[in-house]
């Protein structure tokens, strides 16, 4: 791969032309995605006022990841990841334009949103493992950790900008134009992907049936404690903690007595914290200590989430969401980096599909549960209960962490990634 720039350590993955194109296109596209996420939640809340339906929309959009990610992992290992991502981004663009047309013509109904959310979930099922696996092709293994962190920083920078713009647009011209802007934003990322120059894709050897291939990916996860314990902690947080976001319209309206602008501020505050975390991860040059970072972040996330549930003041709630976003991003970024550092290339797509299942496949059940609990006990109690479950999982992970350190080092050395870093700072793991 050709390096064209000399950049500070925090930005070193941007030396690569392909990653520059990816970064620029995704930054624009993800702003549109966050605009749509917020506008869609507000639209459902405005049409129904139901917290259960807010959770239901989250379920519809995320359940396909749990069902289809294993198949998507095989696709990511067998076919050109660049072409798969181009296809998924194009499909996402078309779905956004359909939702925009329905909303702008005032014909949109709640069932339309459910169907389109489920369709987008199917697209994301194939997009996430392919896109995550494609990163290593853009930058190579030495700068993979930095590229993952920069990708996360881009994701969270857009989480700040997108909701802020969406909150203003909803208040002025309505949700439909947010959906249209999201559709148009995909043009940037598709153009960037088409402009990339990548080496011919070399798929993993096709040995055995698709079912056997899927089982091989799961076997790697199950047989390696560092991998499955990291994924288990992430799964619990995704199930019980992160669904708090589906209740943000209710917090903005019923608890904090604001509107769509307040909702934009709340989501933006989460993004500010997550962006700061991603930049800290990007500045790291070694893998040592990331396991402990994941444990500390899960603990911090749980405590701050419980604190948020008790706040009834808008600016205090906004301030608390900054460390909530920070902790959430540290855990997700550290987990992603460690797992990608431990997995063999031939299994990367399949293992990253399991990562996607864990990170987003658990969330639909959490969305349904948090919506149901919030409808009967109130949104604050639902969020506090989720924080308590996450805290218990973090405590269990802390007790297992000392026993998995050497296994983690062995796996990373086996992939010829980060061995020198680990040997340089063994005490920090």
C-alpha positions in Angstrom: 0.0 0.0 0.0 1.2 3.4 -0.9 1.8 6.0 1.8 1.2 9.6 0.6 1.4 11.7 3.7 3.3 11.9 6.9 0.9 12.6 9.7 0.9 12.7 13.5 0.6 9.4 15.3 -3.1 9.9 16.1 -3.9 10.2 12.4 -1.3 7.8 10.9 -3.9 5.6 9.2 -4.8 8.6 7.0 -1.5 8.1 5.3 -3.2 5.6 3.0 -5.1 6.9 0.0 -7.8 4.2 0.3 -8.5 5.0 3.9 -8.6 8.8 3.1 -11.3 8.1 0.6 -13.2 5.8 3.0 -12.9 8.3 5.9 -14.1 11.3 3.9 -17.1 9.5 2.4 -18.1 7.8 5.7 -17.9 11.1 7.6 -20.5 12.6 5.3 -22.6 9.5 5.1 -22.7 8.9 8.9 -23.9 12.4 9.6 -26.8 11.5 7.4 -27.3 8.2 9.2 -27.5 9.9 12.6 -29.9 12.5 11.2 -32.2 9.6 10.1 -31.9 7.7 13.4 -33.0 10.7 15.4 -35.7 11.8 12.9 -37.1 8.3 12.7 -37.3 8.0 16.5 -39.0 11.3 16.8 -41.4 10.5 13.9 -42.5 7.3 15.6 -42.9 9.1 19.0 -44.8 11.9 17.3 -47.2 9.6 15.5 -47.8 7.2 18.4 -46.5 8.6 21.7 -45.8 4.9 22.6 -42.6 3.9 24.4 -43.3 0.2 23.4 -43.4 1.1 19.7 -40.1 3.0 20.1 -38.6 -0.2 21.4 -40.3 -2.1 18.7 -38.7 0.0 16.0 -35.4 -0.7 17.5 -36.1 -4.4 17.5 -37.2 -4.5 13.9 -34.0 -2.7 12.8 -31.6 -4.8 14.8 -33.1 -8.4 14.9 -31.8 -9.1 11.3 -28.2 -8.8 12.6 -28.8 -11.6 15.0 -30.3 -13.8 12.4 -28.2 -13.1 9.3 -24.8 -12.1 10.6 -23.4 -15.7 10.4 -24.3 -15.9 6.7 -22.9 -12.3 6.2 -19.6 -13.4 7.7 -19.2 -16.1 5.1 -20.0 -13.5 2.4 -17.3 -11.2 3.8 -14.8 -14.0 3.7 -15.7 -15.3 0.2 -16.3 -12.2 -1.8 -14.7 -8.8 -2.4 -15.4 -6.8 0.7 -15.1 -3.6 -1.4 -18.0 -4.7 -3.7 -20.1 -6.0 -0.8 -19.8 -2.6 1.0 -20.7 -0.7 -2.3 -23.8 -2.9 -2.6 -24.9 -2.4 1.0 -24.3 1.4 0.8 -26.4 1.6 -2.4 -29.2 -0.3 -0.8 -29.1 1.9 2.3 -29.4 5.0 0.0 -32.4 3.7 -1.8 -34.2 2.8 1.5 -33.6 6.3 2.9 -35.1 7.9 -0.3 -38.2 5.7 0.0 -38.7 6.8 3.7 -38.2 10.4 2.6 -40.8 10.1 -0.1 -43.3 8.6 2.2 -42.8 11.2 4.9 -42.7 14.2 2.6 -45.9 13.1 0.8 -47.5 12.7 4.3 -48.4 9.1 3.5 -46.1 7.5 6.0 -47.5 5.1 8.5 -45.9 3.3 11.4 -45.9 0.0 9.6 -43.9 1.6 6.8 -41.3 2.5 9.3 -41.2 -1.0 10.7 -40.8 -2.6 7.3 -38.1 -0.1 6.2 -36.2 -0.5 9.5 -36.2 -4.3 9.1 -35.0 -4.0 5.5 -32.2 -1.6 6.6 -31.3 -4.1 9.4 -30.9 -6.8 6.7 -28.5 -4.5 4.8 -26.5 -3.7 7.9 -26.2 -7.4 8.6 -24.0 -7.8 5.5 -22.5 -4.3 5.7 -20.9 -4.5 9.2 -18.7 -7.6 8.9 -17.7 -6.7 5.4 -16.8 -3.1 6.3 -15.0 -4.0 9.5 -13.0 -6.7 7.7 -12.2 -4.3 4.8 -10.4 -1.9 7.1 -7.3 -4.1 7.3 -7.2 -4.2 3.5 -7.0 -0.4 3.4 -4.2 0.1 5.9 -2.5 -3.2 6.7 -2.0 -4.8 10.1 0.6 -2.4 11.6 -1.9 0.5 11.5 -5.1 -1.5 12.1 -5.6 -0.4 15.7 -5.3 3.3 14.6 -7.7 2.8 11.7 -10.3 1.2 13.9 -10.0 4.1 16.4 -10.2 6.7 13.6 -13.2 4.9 12.2 -14.8 5.1 15.6 -13.9 8.8 15.9 -15.6 9.5 12.6 -18.7 7.5 13.7 -18.9 9.6 16.8 -18.1 13.0 15.3 -21.1 12.4 13.0 -23.1 11.5 16.2 -22.5 15.0 17.4 -23.2 16.8 14.1 -26.0 14.6 12.7 -28.5 14.9 15.7 -27.8 18.6 16.1 -28.7 19.2 12.5 -31.6 16.8 12.6 -33.0 18.5 15.7 -33.1 21.9 13.9 -34.4 20.4 10.6 -37.3 18.6 12.4 -38.3 21.7 14.2 -38.2 23.8 11.0 -39.2 21.6 8.1 -40.0 18.1 9.5 -38.5 14.7 9.5 -38.8 14.0 5.8 -35.9 16.2 4.8 -33.7 14.5 7.3 -34.4 11.2 5.5 -33.7 12.8 2.1 -30.4 14.3 3.3 -29.4 10.9 4.6 -30.1 9.3 1.2 -28.0 12.0 -0.6 -25.1 11.6 1.8 -24.5 8.0 0.6 -23.3 9.4 -2.7 -20.1 10.5 -1.0 -19.2 7.1 0.4 -20.2 5.2 -2.8 -18.0 7.5 -4.8 -15.1 7.0 -2.4 -15.4 3.3 -2.6 -15.4 3.3 -6.4 -12.3 5.4 -6.5 -10.3 3.1 -4.3 -7.4 1.0 -5.7 -7.2 -2.2 -3.8 -5.4 -5.5 -4.4 -7.4 -8.3 -6.0 -9.4 -10.0 -3.3 -8.1 -13.4 -2.2 -11.0 -15.3 -0.6 -10.6 -17.9 2.1 -10.5 -21.4 0.7 -13.9 -22.9 0.3 -13.7 -26.0 2.5 -16.8 -27.7 3.5 -20.4 -26.5 3.5 -21.6 -23.0 4.5 -22.8 -24.5 7.8 -19.4 -25.9 8.5 -17.8 -22.6 7.7 -20.2 -20.8 10.1 -19.5 -23.4 12.9 -15.7 -22.8 12.3 -16.1 -19.2 13.2 -18.1 -19.9 16.3 -15.7 -22.6 17.3 -12.8 -20.1 17.3 -14.8 -17.8 19.6 -15.8 -20.5 22.0 -12.4 -22.1 22.2 -10.6 -18.9 23.0 -11.6 -17.4 26.4 -10.3 -13.8 25.7 -12.5 -13.6 22.7 -15.7 -15.0 24.1 -15.4 -13.2 27.4 -14.9 -9.8 25.7 -17.9 -10.6 23.5 -20.0 -11.7 26.5 -19.4 -8.4 28.3 -20.1 -6.5 25.1 -23.3 -8.5 24.6 -24.6 -7.8 28.1 -23.9 -4.1 27.7 -25.6 -4.1 24.3 -28.6 -6.0 25.7 -29.2 -4.1 28.9 -27.3 -0.8 28.6 -27.1 0.7 25.1 -30.9 0.5 24.4 -31.3 3.5 26.7 -31.0 5.5 23.4 -34.4 4.3 22.2 -35.9 6.2 25.2 -34.2 9.5 24.4 -37.4 11.0 22.8 -39.3 10.2 26.0 -36.5 11.7 28.2 -36.4 14.8 26.1 -40.1 15.3 26.2 -41.6 13.8 29.4 -38.7 14.0 31.8 -36.7 17.0 30.7 -39.6 18.9 29.0 -37.8 19.8 25.8 -38.5 18.9 22.1 -36.5 17.7 19.1 -33.8 20.3 19.8 -33.3 18.9 23.3 -33.2 15.4 21.8 -30.5 16.6 19.5 -28.4 18.0 22.4 -28.8 14.8 24.4 -27.6 12.6 21.5 -24.9 15.0 20.6 -23.6 14.9 24.2 -23.2 11.2 24.0 -21.3 11.7 20.7 -18.9 14.2 22.2 -17.9 11.7 24.9 -17.6 8.9 22.4 -15.5 11.1 20.0 -13.1 12.0 22.8 -12.7 8.3 23.7 -12.1 7.3 20.0 -9.3 10.0 19.7 -7.7 8.6 22.9 -7.8 5.1 21.4 -6.3 6.4 18.2 -3.3 7.9 20.0 -2.4 4.5 21.4 0.4 2.6 19.7 0.2 -0.7 21.7 -2.4 -3.3 22.7 -1.2 -3.8 26.3 -3.9 -2.9 28.8 -6.8 -2.8 26.5 -8.5 -5.7 28.3 -8.4 -3.7 31.5 -9.7 -0.6 29.6 -12.7 -2.6 28.5 -13.5 -3.7 32.1 -13.1 -0.1 33.5 -15.2 1.3 30.7 -18.0 -1.1 31.2 -18.0 -0.3 35.0 -17.9 3.4 34.3 -20.7 3.2 31.7 -22.9 1.4 34.2 -22.5 3.9 37.0 -23.0 6.9 34.8 -26.1 5.4 33.2 -27.6 4.9 36.6 -26.8 8.5 37.5 -28.5 9.7 34.3 -31.7 7.9 35.2 -32.0 10.0 38.4 -31.5 13.3 36.7 -34.5 15.6 36.0 -32.5 18.6 34.9 -31.7 19.1 31.2 -28.2 20.4 31.5 -27.2 17.9 34.2 -28.6 15.1 32.0 -26.7 16.4 29.0 -23.4 16.6 31.0 -23.8 13.1 32.3 -24.3 11.7 28.8 -20.8 12.8 27.9 -19.0 10.2 30.2 -21.8 7.7 29.2 -20.7 8.1 25.6 -17.0 8.1 26.5 -17.2 4.8 28.4 -19.4 3.1 25.8 -16.9 4.0 23.1 -13.8 2.9 25.1 -15.4 -0.5 25.7 -16.5 -1.0 22.1 -13.2 0.3 20.6 -11.0 -1.8 22.9 -13.1 -4.9 22.2 -13.0 -4.4 18.5 -9.3 -3.8 18.4 -8.4 -6.8 20.6 -10.6 -9.2 18.7 -9.3 -8.1 15.3 -5.8 -8.5 16.7 -6.5 -12.1 17.8 -8.4 -13.5 14.8 -6.7 -15.1 11.8 -7.3 -13.4 8.5 -9.2 -16.4 7.0 -11.8 -16.2 9.8 -11.9 -12.4 10.1 -15.2 -11.9 8.3 -16.9 -14.7 10.3 -15.6 -13.6 13.7 -16.5 -9.9 12.9 -20.0 -11.1 12.0 -20.2 -12.6 15.5 -18.9 -9.3 16.9 -21.8 -7.6 15.0 -24.3 -10.1 16.4 -23.1 -9.4 19.9 -22.9 -5.6 19.6 -26.1 -5.1 17.7 -27.9 -8.4 17.6 -28.6 -8.3 21.4 -29.9 -4.8 21.2 -33.3 -5.6 19.7 -34.3 -7.7 22.7 -33.0 -4.9 24.9 -35.0 -2.4 23.0 -38.2 -4.4 23.4 -37.5 -5.0 27.1 -36.6 -1.4 27.9 -39.7 -0.2 26.0 -41.9 -2.6 27.9 -40.4 -1.7 31.3 -40.5 2.0 30.6 -44.2 1.8 29.6 -45.1 0.2 32.9 -42.5 1.6 35.4 -41.2 4.7 33.7 -38.2 5.5 31.5 -35.9 6.4 34.5 -36.4 3.0 36.2 -35.9 1.1 33.0 -32.6 2.8 32.4 -31.5 2.3 36.0 -32.3 -1.4 35.8 -30.2 -1.7 32.7 -27.3 0.0 34.3 -27.4 -2.4 37.2 -27.3 -5.4 35.0 -24.3 -4.0 33.1 -22.5 -3.3 36.4 -23.0 -6.9 37.5 -21.5 -8.2 34.2 -18.5 -5.8 34.5 -17.8 -7.2 38.0 -17.8 -10.8 36.7 -15.5 -9.8 33.8 -13.0 -8.2 36.3 -12.8 -11.5 38.2 -11.9 -13.4 35.0 -9.5 -10.9 33.5 -6.3 -12.1 35.3 -6.8 -15.6 33.9 -7.1 -14.6 30.2 -4.1 -12.3 29.8 -1.6 -14.9 28.7 -4.1 -16.5 26.3 -4.7 -13.1 24.8 -1.0 -12.5 24.3 -0.6 -15.9 22.7 -3.4 -15.2 20.2 -2.0 -11.8 19.3 1.5 -13.1 18.8 0.1 -15.9 16.6 -1.3 -13.3 14.2 2.0 -11.4 14.2 0.3 -8.2 15.5 1.4 -6.2 18.5 3.8 -8.7 19.9 6.5 -6.2 20.5 4.1 -3.8 22.1 2.9 -6.5 24.5 6.4 -7.5 25.4 7.4 -3.9 25.9 4.7 -3.3 28.5 3.6 -6.7 30.0 2.6 -5.3 33.3 -0.1 -3.1 31.8 -2.3 -5.8 30.4 
